[in-house]
Amino acid sequence: MRKKKPAYPESVVVKRASAGLGLFAKRPFKKGERIIEYFGRTISTTEAYTSRSKYLFEVNSRKTIDGSARENTARYINHSCRPNCEPEIERGRVFIDAIRNIKAGEELSYDYGEEYFDEHIKPHGCRCPKHLKK
């Protein structure tokens, strides 16, 4: 089953960022405001363990979303150790909400979590703004 496109693409834009491509706000967002949905194909636990995709989002112990499709604009949100967004899981869907006021032009980011960080980011060095300033 093909999923629909994200509900909020007109308020964000994909551009070059410190960690490759990133998702940026085209307008200000207020703290608590819903920005975008992270969506994709639902895959089994077995498939999640064998997948090489770096766009897997575990919703719960039985459901993982493979957000690798380019229509999933939220896939461009990069990790940050000082994020301005956070994922919210509601009824098996993943939404990205602002955790502070975000200015137009600001890159959107959330903390990918310890497991992802240790496996995929730490070996290459974190490129979030907190660590680039060192």
C-alpha positions in Angstrom: 0.0 0.0 0.0 1.4 3.4 -1.0 1.4 6.1 1.6 0.4 9.6 0.9 2.9 12.5 0.8 3.6 14.3 4.0 1.0 16.8 5.2 3.3 19.8 5.6 5.9 20.0 2.8 5.1 23.6 1.9 6.6 24.8 5.2 10.0 23.0 4.9 12.7 22.7 2.3 15.6 20.2 1.7 19.0 21.9 1.4 22.7 21.2 1.9 23.6 20.9 5.6 26.7 20.1 7.7 25.7 16.4 7.7 24.8 16.1 4.0 21.3 17.1 3.1 19.0 18.5 5.8 15.5 19.8 6.3 15.0 23.5 7.0 12.1 25.6 8.1 10.6 27.9 5.5 8.6 29.7 8.1 8.8 30.0 11.9 7.4 27.2 14.1 6.1 27.7 17.6 7.1 25.4 20.5 4.7 22.4 20.4 3.7 22.9 16.8 3.5 19.8 14.6 5.9 20.1 11.6 5.8 17.0 9.5 5.0 13.2 9.5 7.7 10.6 9.2 6.2 7.9 7.1 7.0 4.9 4.9 6.5 1.2 4.4 5.8 -0.8 7.5 8.2 -3.7 7.8 8.4 -6.8 10.0 10.7 -7.2 12.9 12.6 -9.8 11.0 13.0 -7.4 8.0 14.1 -4.6 10.3 16.9 -6.7 11.7 18.2 -7.6 8.2 17.6 -4.2 6.6 20.5 -2.0 5.6 18.3 1.1 5.5 19.4 3.9 7.8 15.9 5.3 7.7 14.2 2.8 10.1 12.0 4.2 12.8 10.8 1.8 15.4 7.3 2.7 16.4 6.9 -0.2 18.9 8.1 -3.8 19.3 5.9 -5.0 16.4 6.1 -2.1 14.0 9.0 -0.4 12.2 8.7 2.2 9.5 11.2 2.2 6.6 11.2 5.9 5.7 13.8 5.6 2.9 11.4 6.7 0.1 12.2 10.2 -1.1 8.6 11.2 -0.7 9.2 11.0 3.0 10.5 14.5 3.4 11.0 14.0 7.1 13.9 11.6 6.4 16.1 14.6 5.8 15.9 15.7 9.4 19.4 15.3 10.8 20.5 14.2 14.3 21.5 16.8 16.8 22.7 16.5 20.4 20.8 19.8 21.0 17.7 19.3 18.9 14.8 21.7 18.2 12.3 18.9 17.4 11.2 15.5 18.8 9.3 12.6 17.4 5.8 11.9 18.8 4.2 8.6 18.2 0.4 8.7 18.0 -1.7 5.7 17.0 1.2 4.0 15.2 2.2 7.1 13.3 5.3 9.2 13.8 5.1 13.0 13.8 7.9 15.5 14.3 7.0 18.4 16.7 8.9 21.5 17.6 10.3 21.5 21.2 11.2 25.2 21.1 10.5 28.1 18.8 12.2 27.6 15.5 13.1 30.5 13.1 12.6 30.5 9.4 15.8 29.2 7.8 16.8 27.1 10.8 17.7 23.4 10.2 15.3 20.9 11.8 16.8 18.3 14.0 16.0 15.6 16.7 18.1 13.2 18.8 18.2 9.9 17.0 18.7 8.0 20.3 21.7 6.3 21.9 21.6 3.0 19.8 21.5 4.8 16.4 24.1 7.3 17.6 26.5 4.6 18.8 26.1 2.4 15.7 26.0 5.0 12.9 27.2 8.4 14.1 29.8 8.0 16.7 32.2 5.9 14.5 32.4 8.8 12.0 32.1 11.7 14.4 28.9 13.7 15.2 28.5 16.6 12.8 25.7 18.4 14.7 26.3 22.1 15.5 27.2 21.3 19.1 30.2 19.2 18.0 31.2 21.2 15.0 31.9 24.3 17.2 34.6 22.4 19.1 
